């Protein structure tokens, strides 16, 4: 993908019936921008990044943000920030597909 370029992130979503789909939109040494795409019932299990901050922004669908010991309801437009070291994850509890825009800094390159 060439940058700068106007794009609609949701059109880049990749779904997989076996596991959460991942798409990379942009990556540099400073930042990663990607999509996590979930079929109903799929999840990205609770995990953490010791040296990376992560931002989730829901583009489509609904479900739960998993944050430490909390389950926080989310829908389109919702955002969650998981600072470095804070366990986090996502679960699609809805009946429709879930698309989440993800920002990580620094990049995991």
Beta strands, then each sheet from edge to edge (+ up, - down):
strand 1: 21-27
strand 2: 32-38
strand 3: 43-47
strand 4: 53-60
strand 5: 62-67
strand 6: 70-75
strand 7: 79-82
strand 8: 88-91
strand 9: 98-105
sheet 1: 1+ 2- 9+ 4- 7+
sheet 2: 3+ 8- 5+ 6-
end
